[in-house]
Amino acid sequence: MPIDGFFEWRPTKPPQQPYAIAMKDGAPFCLAAIWDDWRDPKTGATMRTFAVVTCPANELVAEIHDRMPVIIAPDDYTRWLSDIEPDPHDLLRPYPATLMTLWPISTRVNRPANNDPDILDPT
């Protein structure tokens, strides 16, 4: 799943403090995800759903949370996406913290209606 950042919340007294997490160089990156098509038993419609795969947090993300999404390195995209290797489990590891950054952001991120670039401004 291609993205350019994700959010995580440090568990504190309410409200929890949200953080934005991205690559230091601002480059997009890919998360490990699995997907499937299934038929909704009520409507008969075909639905496509997905789940992001997580792993223990690296040293950076561990400052705020105990887990993080699995980030697939560009050199490993083919392995992750290919059906040639049925179990690339060694890719399910924390991404190097030295390549990443995080910063606190506004609790405005807690409302989907607040969908603007300012949501990423450091607080």
Secondary structure by P-SEA (a helix, b strand, c coil): ccccccccccccccccbbbbbbcccccccccbbbbbbbbcccccbbbbbbbbbbcccccccccccccccccccccccccccccccccccccccccccccbbbbbbcccccccccccccccccc
